[in-house]
Amino acid sequence: MSRRKLDPYRFPGARGLPDPGEQPGRDQLPGSGRPPGGPGPEERRRRELYACLNEAGIRPRAADLRAIEVLSSVDDVTHAAIRRWISSGAS
């Protein structure tokens, strides 16, 4: 399995490391893979979704990682609705 496909919340040490067999170039050193200025929109939505699920007391299963990936790729309006649905169900 490629390190890029590992969930960064379950495997934080794998973030930024090159895949086996890849030779990092001068501009591709470990830790330099982060975009400048913070996480991108999908990563931000993924973090918000994990936080919302955690706040609602829902622990995602390993089989749910694909669903979280798909839900993190939707636009911000849809993502806000998903978070609102999860939050309102926790009451």
Salt bridges, closest charged atoms under 4 A:
ASP19 OD2 - ARG4 NH1 3.39
GLU22 OE1 - ARG4 NH2 3.29
GLU43 OE1 - ARG46 NH1 3.12
GLU43 OE2 - ARG47 NE 3.13
GLU48 OE2 - ARG44 NH1 3.37
GLU48 OE1 - HIS79 NE2 3.45
GLU48 OE1 - ARG83 NH1 3.11
GLU69 OE2 - ARG66 NH1 3.11
ASP76 OD1 - ARG44 NH2 2.84
ASP76 OD1 - ARG45 NH1 2.98
